[in-house]
Amino acid sequence: MCGTCPAVRPRGVQALTWITTAAMAAIFSMPAQAVNFPVIPEWRETARKVAQDGVPLSELAPNAPDSYTVKRGDTLWAISGIFLRRPWRWPELWGMNLEQIRNPHLIFPGQVLYLDKSGGRARLRLGRPVGDVKLSPQVRSTPLEDGAIASIDFRLIEPFLNEAVVFETDALEAAPRIVATQEGRVLLTRGDLAYVRGPVDRNTSYRIFREPQPMRDPATGEVLGFEAQYVGAADFVRSGEARPGADPATLVPTTFRLASVRQEANVGDRLAPPLPRDFSNYAPRAPENPVSGQIVSIYGDALTAGQNQIVALNRGAREGLQRGHVLALWRAGETTVDRTDPRRPVMKLPDERHGLLFVFQVFKRVSYALILQVQEPVRPGDRFSEP
C-alpha cells in the first residue's frame, strides 16, 4: 500500500491489481493469496530517477486532466493514457509519485490522482476522495474478484494463456495420444470418453493438442519452435488394466473424459500437462533495449489480423522480450515509380508505423502478442520494433 494511504478504507472499496487475482487463481487452481506481483528492479530504478524531479510537461497527454478519480473497471493502459502521451510509460507515471505510491499494484477505486505542474515539471500526487468519508476501525475482508486494475482488458488474453503454446522441440511426438474413441466415434466432444496410450499422471488434468507444426523465422528460416493447435482438455478416469482372464500381452489403454473442447478431438491427438505459469504482472512498458523482428503467424486460421487479435513474433526471451513489453507495428512502404522523372526510377517508400502490440506470453525464441491498435490488416512478415 502507498506510504500515505489511510490504514482503513471505506466499506466496499476493493483493491485493484494488475490482473484479477481471483480469476488467475481460478484458472490455474492456486490459492489467491499465493499469487505474488513483484516490482522488478528496472521499474523501481526508473521510478527513483523520475521521482527526483518529475517529467517534462511535454510528456503529458494533450488533454491530461488536473485530477482523476480511479474507478472500478479502469485499466492501467487507460489510466496511463489519460496522463501520458505514451501509455506504456507506466514506470514514469508511477515514478512521479514514488513516495506515495510505493507499490503500483495497490491502487484503489475512489483514490484521486492529481498533477503537480510546478517548476515546469509534472509529478503525479495522490489526493483524497472528494467529500467527507467517516472511517471507523473494524475488521473486514476485501475480495479482489471485482474491478481489479489490469494492464489491459484481461478478457482479451485469458483464453490464450492455456492455448497459445510453443514447444521448444517436437515434444508431442512422444506424448500420450488418443488411440481409440468411445463406441468407435470419429469425433469426440465434451463428456465423451477417449482411450489413451502413453505415460500419464492420474492426478494431472491434460490439455489436448493437434499435431504441432514448425514455426519458422520469416527472415532466416530458423525453426523457432512447434505450435500445436489447441483442441480441449481431458480428465483422467481410470488406468489401463487387463481384464481378468484376458491375455496379459493385450494392451489396455488409459481412459480419459473430455472436460472441454475448442474443437472436436479425434484419434491421433496428443495430450500434454499444463505448463508452469509465471505470475509476474503485465506492466505495460517499452523494452529496455532496442528490438526488432517480424510477425511469424496469425493465431488461428486467419490470413490477416486486426485489433484484439493474437500474433506470434520471431523474438522471445533469447532476445530480451518480456511480458508487458509494448512494440510498434510497421507497414512496409510500397514500391512505386517516380512518374515525374523521365527515367521512371523505381522508389521504395518509407515504412510507416501503424499500430501497437502488447506482449503477453514469452517463450525462448518466440512470443505471442495482442494487437492493441492498428490501422491496416496485419500479415505474417510485417515488422515490429520498440515503440
C-alpha positions as CSV (number, residue, x, y, z in Angstrom):
1,M,0.0,0.0,0.0
2,C,1.3,3.5,-0.6
3,G,3.1,5.3,2.2
4,T,0.4,7.9,2.9
5,C,-2.7,5.9,2.2
6,P,-5.1,5.7,5.2
7,A,-4.8,2.4,7.0
8,V,-8.6,1.9,6.9
9,R,-10.6,2.2,3.6
10,P,-14.3,3.0,3.3
11,R,-16.5,-0.1,3.3
12,G,-16.9,-1.7,-0.2
13,V,-13.7,-0.2,-1.5
14,Q,-11.7,-3.1,-3.0
15,A,-8.0,-3.2,-4.1
16,L,-7.1,-3.0,-7.7
17,T,-4.3,-5.2,-9.0
18,W,-2.7,-5.7,-12.4
19,I,-4.6,-8.8,-13.0
20,T,-7.7,-10.2,-11.3
21,T,-6.2,-12.3,-8.7
22,A,-9.2,-14.5,-8.2
23,A,-9.5,-15.0,-11.9
24,M,-5.9,-16.1,-12.2
25,A,-6.3,-18.4,-9.2
26,A,-9.4,-20.0,-10.7
27,I,-7.7,-20.6,-14.0
28,F,-4.6,-22.1,-12.6
29,S,-6.1,-23.7,-9.4
30,M,-3.9,-21.8,-7.0
31,P,-5.0,-20.1,-3.8
32,A,-5.4,-16.3,-4.4
33,Q,-3.0,-15.5,-1.6
34,A,-0.3,-17.5,-3.3
35,V,-0.1,-15.1,-6.3
36,N,2.8,-12.7,-6.0
37,F,3.1,-9.5,-8.0
38,P,6.8,-8.4,-7.9
39,V,8.2,-5.0,-8.7
40,I,11.2,-5.7,-10.9
41,P,14.4,-3.6,-10.2
42,E,14.3,-1.9,-13.6
43,W,10.9,-0.3,-12.8
44,R,12.0,0.8,-9.3
45,E,15.2,2.3,-10.7
46,T,13.3,4.2,-13.4
47,A,10.8,5.3,-10.7
48,R,13.6,6.5,-8.4
49,K,15.2,8.6,-11.2
50,V,12.0,10.2,-12.4
51,A,10.7,10.8,-8.9
52,Q,13.6,13.1,-8.2
53,D,12.3,15.9,-10.4
54,G,9.2,14.6,-12.3
55,V,8.9,14.6,-16.1
56,P,8.7,17.4,-18.7
57,L,5.3,18.9,-19.3
58,S,5.8,17.9,-22.9
59,E,5.4,14.3,-21.9
60,L,1.9,14.8,-20.7
61,A,-1.1,13.9,-22.8
62,P,-2.6,17.0,-24.6
63,N,-5.8,16.8,-22.5
64,A,-4.3,15.4,-19.3
65,P,-6.7,16.4,-16.5
66,D,-5.6,18.1,-13.3
67,S,-7.1,15.2,-11.4
68,Y,-8.6,11.8,-12.0
69,T,-10.6,9.6,-9.6
70,V,-9.8,5.9,-10.0
71,K,-13.0,3.9,-10.9
72,R,-13.7,0.2,-10.6
73,G,-13.1,-1.4,-14.0
74,D,-10.2,1.0,-15.0
75,T,-7.2,-0.5,-16.7
76,L,-3.6,0.6,-16.3
77,W,-3.3,1.2,-20.0
78,A,-6.3,3.6,-19.9
79,I,-5.1,5.5,-16.8
80,S,-1.6,5.8,-18.2
81,G,-3.1,7.2,-21.4
82,I,-5.1,9.8,-19.5
83,F,-1.9,11.4,-18.2
84,L,0.9,10.5,-20.6
85,R,1.3,10.6,-24.4
86,R,2.6,7.1,-24.4
87,P,0.5,4.8,-22.2
88,W,3.2,2.1,-21.9
89,R,5.3,4.6,-19.8
90,W,3.7,3.5,-16.6
91,P,7.1,3.3,-14.7
92,E,7.4,7.1,-15.2
93,L,3.8,7.6,-14.1
94,W,4.4,5.6,-11.0
95,G,7.8,7.2,-10.5
96,M,6.2,10.7,-10.5
97,N,4.7,9.6,-7.2
98,L,7.3,7.2,-5.8
99,E,6.9,8.4,-2.2
100,Q,3.2,8.0,-2.1
101,I,2.5,5.0,-4.5
102,R,5.3,2.6,-3.4
103,N,3.6,-0.4,-5.0
104,P,1.9,0.2,-8.4
105,H,-0.2,-2.9,-7.9
106,L,-2.2,-1.4,-5.0
107,I,-4.3,1.4,-6.3
108,F,-7.9,1.6,-5.0
109,P,-11.2,2.8,-6.5
110,G,-12.0,6.2,-5.1
111,Q,-8.4,7.4,-4.9
112,V,-7.8,10.7,-6.6
113,L,-4.7,11.2,-8.7
114,Y,-3.7,14.8,-9.5
115,L,-0.9,16.5,-11.4
116,D,1.5,18.9,-9.7
117,K,2.9,21.0,-12.6
118,S,5.2,23.3,-10.5
119,G,8.7,24.3,-11.8
120,G,8.0,23.3,-15.4
121,R,7.9,19.6,-14.4
122,A,5.0,17.2,-13.8
123,R,4.6,14.9,-10.8
124,L,1.6,12.7,-10.0
125,R,0.3,13.0,-6.5
126,L,-2.2,11.1,-4.5
127,G,-5.2,13.1,-3.3
128,R,-8.2,12.2,-1.2
129,P,-11.7,11.4,-2.4
130,V,-13.9,14.5,-2.7
131,G,-16.4,14.7,0.2
132,D,-16.3,13.7,3.8
133,V,-15.9,10.0,4.4
134,K,-16.3,8.8,8.0
135,L,-14.0,6.0,8.8
136,S,-14.3,3.6,11.7
137,P,-11.7,0.9,12.6
138,Q,-13.1,-2.6,12.0
139,V,-12.1,-5.9,10.6
140,R,-13.5,-6.8,7.2
141,S,-12.4,-8.7,4.1
142,T,-11.5,-7.0,0.8
143,P,-12.1,-9.5,-2.1
144,L,-10.3,-8.9,-5.4
145,E,-12.6,-10.6,-7.8
146,D,-14.3,-7.4,-9.0
147,G,-12.8,-4.3,-10.5
148,A,-9.2,-5.3,-10.2
149,I,-7.0,-3.0,-12.3
150,A,-5.3,-4.9,-15.1
151,S,-2.8,-3.6,-17.6
152,I,-5.3,-4.2,-20.4
153,D,-8.7,-5.9,-20.6
154,F,-7.7,-9.3,-19.2
155,R,-10.6,-11.0,-21.0
156,L,-8.8,-10.4,-24.3
157,I,-5.9,-12.7,-23.5
158,E,-7.3,-15.0,-20.8
159,P,-8.3,-17.7,-23.3
160,F,-4.8,-17.8,-24.8
161,L,-2.9,-18.3,-21.6
162,N,-3.5,-22.1,-21.7
163,E,-4.0,-22.4,-25.5
164,A,-1.2,-20.4,-27.2
165,V,1.7,-22.8,-26.5
166,V,5.0,-23.2,-28.3
167,F,7.1,-26.3,-27.7
168,E,10.9,-26.0,-27.9
169,T,11.2,-29.3,-29.7
170,D,8.7,-31.7,-31.3
171,A,7.9,-32.9,-27.8
172,L,4.4,-34.0,-28.5
173,E,5.8,-36.7,-30.8
174,A,6.3,-38.9,-27.8
175,A,3.4,-37.5,-25.7
176,P,0.4,-39.7,-24.7
177,R,-2.0,-39.9,-27.6
178,I,-5.6,-40.8,-28.3
179,V,-5.7,-44.3,-29.9
180,A,-9.4,-45.1,-29.8
181,T,-12.7,-43.5,-29.1
182,Q,-15.9,-44.4,-27.3
183,E,-18.1,-46.6,-29.5
184,G,-15.8,-46.1,-32.4
185,R,-16.8,-42.4,-32.9
186,V,-14.9,-40.4,-35.4
187,L,-15.1,-37.2,-33.4
188,L,-15.2,-36.6,-29.7
189,T,-16.8,-33.8,-27.9
190,R,-17.3,-32.7,-24.3
191,G,-18.2,-35.6,-22.0
192,D,-17.1,-38.3,-24.4
193,L,-14.5,-41.0,-23.4
194,A,-11.1,-41.2,-25.1
195,Y,-8.7,-44.1,-24.8
196,V,-5.1,-43.0,-24.5
197,R,-1.7,-44.8,-24.7
198,G,1.4,-43.3,-23.2
199,P,2.7,-42.4,-19.7
200,V,0.2,-40.2,-17.8
201,D,-0.2,-38.9,-14.3
202,R,-3.6,-39.7,-12.9
203,N,-3.5,-36.5,-10.7
204,T,-3.0,-34.2,-13.6
205,S,-5.6,-32.6,-16.0
206,Y,-4.3,-32.7,-19.5
207,R,-4.7,-30.4,-22.5
208,I,-5.3,-31.9,-25.9
209,F,-3.4,-30.7,-29.0
210,R,-3.4,-31.5,-32.7
211,E,-0.1,-32.4,-34.4
212,P,2.3,-29.5,-33.9
213,Q,3.6,-27.5,-36.8
214,P,7.0,-25.9,-37.0
215,M,7.2,-22.1,-36.7
216,R,9.9,-20.6,-39.0
217,D,11.5,-17.3,-38.8
218,P,10.3,-15.3,-41.9
219,A,13.8,-13.8,-42.4
220,T,16.2,-16.8,-41.7
221,G,14.0,-19.9,-41.9
222,E,15.2,-21.0,-38.5
223,V,12.7,-23.3,-36.7
224,L,11.7,-21.2,-33.7
225,G,9.5,-23.9,-32.1
226,F,6.5,-26.0,-32.7
227,E,3.0,-24.6,-32.4
228,A,0.3,-27.1,-31.6
229,Q,-3.4,-26.4,-32.3
230,Y,-5.4,-26.4,-29.1
231,V,-8.3,-28.9,-29.1
232,G,-9.5,-29.1,-25.5
233,A,-9.0,-30.5,-22.0
234,A,-9.4,-34.0,-20.6
235,D,-9.5,-35.6,-17.1
236,F,-8.2,-39.0,-16.0
237,V,-10.9,-41.6,-15.5
238,R,-9.1,-45.0,-14.9
239,S,-5.8,-46.7,-15.6
240,G,-5.3,-49.3,-18.3
241,E,-5.6,-52.7,-16.7
242,A,-6.1,-56.1,-18.4
243,R,-9.5,-57.7,-17.6
244,P,-9.4,-60.9,-15.6
245,G,-8.7,-63.9,-17.8
246,A,-7.5,-61.7,-20.7
247,D,-4.3,-62.3,-22.5
248,P,-1.6,-60.5,-20.5
249,A,0.0,-59.3,-23.7
250,T,-3.1,-57.5,-24.7
251,L,-2.7,-53.7,-24.4
252,V,-5.3,-51.8,-22.4
253,P,-5.3,-48.0,-22.9
254,T,-6.0,-45.5,-20.1
255,T,-9.4,-43.8,-20.1
256,F,-9.9,-40.1,-20.2
257,R,-13.1,-38.0,-20.3
258,L,-13.1,-34.8,-22.3
259,A,-13.8,-31.9,-19.9
260,S,-14.0,-29.1,-22.5
261,V,-13.4,-28.7,-26.2
262,R,-12.5,-25.9,-28.6
263,Q,-12.9,-28.3,-31.5
264,E,-13.7,-32.0,-31.8
265,A,-11.0,-34.4,-30.8
266,N,-10.1,-37.5,-32.7
267,V,-7.6,-40.4,-32.8
268,G,-4.0,-39.2,-33.0
269,D,-4.4,-36.0,-30.9
270,R,-1.8,-35.6,-28.2
271,L,-2.1,-34.9,-24.5
272,A,0.2,-32.5,-22.6
273,P,0.1,-31.3,-19.0
274,P,-0.3,-27.6,-18.3
275,L,2.9,-25.7,-18.4
276,P,4.2,-23.9,-15.2
277,R,2.9,-20.4,-15.0
278,D,4.7,-17.2,-14.4
279,F,2.6,-15.0,-12.2
280,S,4.6,-11.8,-12.8
281,N,2.4,-8.9,-13.8
282,Y,1.8,-7.4,-17.2
283,A,3.0,-3.8,-16.6
284,P,3.0,-2.1,-20.0
285,R,6.4,-0.7,-20.8
286,A,8.8,-0.2,-23.6
287,P,11.6,-2.7,-24.0
288,E,14.8,-1.7,-22.1
289,N,16.9,-2.3,-25.2
290,P,16.3,-1.9,-29.0
291,V,14.4,-4.8,-30.5
292,S,13.1,-5.5,-34.0
293,G,11.6,-8.5,-35.7
294,Q,8.7,-9.9,-37.8
295,I,5.3,-11.4,-37.4
296,V,5.6,-15.2,-37.8
297,S,1.9,-16.1,-38.0
298,I,-1.6,-15.1,-37.0
299,Y,-3.1,-17.2,-34.2
300,G,-5.9,-19.4,-35.7
301,D,-6.7,-19.8,-39.3
302,A,-6.9,-16.2,-40.4
303,L,-4.7,-14.8,-43.1
304,T,-4.7,-11.3,-41.6
305,A,-5.3,-9.9,-38.2
306,G,-6.9,-6.7,-36.7
307,Q,-7.3,-5.1,-33.3
308,N,-7.6,-7.5,-30.3
309,Q,-6.3,-10.5,-32.3
310,I,-3.2,-12.5,-31.4
311,V,0.0,-12.8,-33.5
312,A,3.2,-14.8,-33.0
313,L,6.6,-12.9,-33.1
314,N,10.0,-14.2,-34.1
315,R,11.6,-12.8,-30.9
316,G,11.4,-14.2,-27.4
317,A,13.3,-14.4,-24.1
318,R,16.5,-15.1,-26.0
319,E,16.3,-11.6,-27.4
320,G,15.2,-10.0,-24.2
321,L,11.4,-9.7,-24.7
322,Q,9.3,-9.8,-21.6
323,R,5.7,-10.0,-20.7
324,G,4.2,-6.5,-20.8
325,H,6.6,-5.1,-23.5
326,V,4.8,-2.8,-25.9
327,L,6.0,-2.8,-29.5
328,A,5.4,-0.7,-32.6
329,L,3.9,-2.2,-35.7
330,W,5.2,-1.0,-39.1
331,R,3.6,-1.1,-42.5
332,A,6.1,-1.8,-45.3
333,G,6.4,1.0,-47.7
334,E,5.2,0.4,-51.2
335,T,7.4,0.1,-54.3
336,T,6.3,2.7,-56.9
337,V,7.7,4.6,-59.9
338,D,8.6,8.3,-59.9
339,R,6.4,9.4,-62.8
340,T,7.8,12.9,-62.6
341,D,11.2,11.7,-63.8
342,P,11.6,10.8,-67.5
343,R,13.8,7.9,-66.5
344,R,11.0,6.4,-64.4
345,P,13.2,5.3,-61.5
346,V,11.7,2.7,-59.0
347,M,11.3,4.0,-55.5
348,K,10.7,2.3,-52.2
349,L,8.5,4.4,-49.9
350,P,9.4,4.6,-46.2
351,D,7.9,2.2,-43.8
352,E,5.1,3.8,-41.7
353,R,4.2,3.0,-38.1
354,H,0.5,2.0,-37.8
355,G,-0.1,0.1,-34.6
356,L,0.9,-1.3,-31.2
357,L,1.5,-4.8,-29.9
358,F,1.3,-5.9,-26.2
359,V,3.5,-9.0,-25.4
360,F,1.7,-11.3,-23.0
361,Q,3.3,-14.8,-23.5
362,V,7.1,-15.3,-24.0
363,F,8.9,-18.5,-24.9
364,K,12.6,-18.9,-25.7
365,R,12.6,-17.9,-29.3
366,V,9.0,-16.8,-30.0
367,S,6.4,-14.7,-28.2
368,Y,2.6,-14.1,-28.5
369,A,1.3,-10.5,-28.6
370,L,-2.1,-8.8,-28.6
371,I,-2.8,-6.2,-31.2
372,L,-3.8,-3.1,-29.2
373,Q,-4.1,-0.6,-32.0
374,V,-3.8,-1.0,-35.8
375,Q,-4.8,1.0,-38.9
376,E,-4.5,-1.7,-41.6
377,P,-4.6,-5.5,-41.6
378,V,-1.5,-7.2,-40.1
379,R,0.1,-10.0,-42.1
380,P,2.9,-12.6,-41.5
381,G,6.2,-10.9,-42.3
382,D,5.1,-7.4,-41.1
383,R,7.8,-6.0,-38.9
384,F,7.8,-4.6,-35.4
385,S,10.2,-2.6,-33.2
386,E,10.5,-0.9,-29.8
387,P,7.9,2.0,-29.7
